[in-house]
Amino acid sequence: MSESEPCVIEVRNLIKRFGDLTVLNGINVEIPRGQITVIMGGSGCGKTTFLRHLIALHQPTSGEILVDGANIVGLSEKEMNNVRRKFGMLFQGSALFNSMTVGENVAVPLKEHTDLSPEIIRIIVRVKLELVGLTGFEDFMPHQISGGMKKRVALARAIALDPKIVFYDEPGAGLDPITASMIDRLILDLSKKLNITSVVVSHEMKSAFRIADQIIVLHKGKVLQVGTADEIKNSKDSYVQQFIHGESEGVIPFKQTSEAYLKGLLST
């Protein structure tokens, strides 16, 4: 990361243990401001646990997480709620309220965290829906729209409060390739138009290579490699190559005993 690209999030020696199991083992990364960082790795590598630490849903065993230079580890819930106002979150399953209209879903954070009048909220909701390509859908119910549209509604809700940072948990999960590509385009467009820092957890290689300014590869709770899309594509690491090509044979074997699996987890 160059001096012209200061980090908005800095993670220092982050460790998380659940009993004897070390899920995150000394994570040190910097997330540049205004760029798209993709966190990737195989199932069980720790990427979802890492994301939960970044938004303070988990507290680490040790280590620091700095947001705009301030350590968020150990903050009270009230203090953390103030920090979270800088965040937007797109959940894997969209997490829309089925009993609310599209517009009401987008309005939730505005009603919860501001004193804006209903008319101003309606205007903001229309603007946010327009940004995600859903002009005129305010009165639709979630069951009346497609899965891809639900993701876009969830994204409009995530940016309702003009956050500095938006976190995405598997944004292409459950979508067909064309719709997933459209979501990638939205992430790119919104990051540039709104100068948002985007942190994307994904295992979709095409998506990662399409959108990422920086890719962080996790393996067994450790940072295996950090680089641009091209640097990851050309990695000399055998696990990275096996992962990005989706090969069944390699350093991660197709067949392994339960004892070997547990030994691998406990040795991280």
Beta strands, then each sheet from edge to edge (+ up, - down):
strand 1: 7-18
strand 2: 21-32
strand 3: 36-40
strand 4: 62-67
strand 5: 70-71
strand 6: 87-90
strand 7: 165-169
strand 8: 197-201
strand 9: 214-219
strand 10: 222-227
sheet 1: 2+ 1- 4+ 5-
sheet 2: 6+ 7+ 8+ 3+ 9+ 10-
end
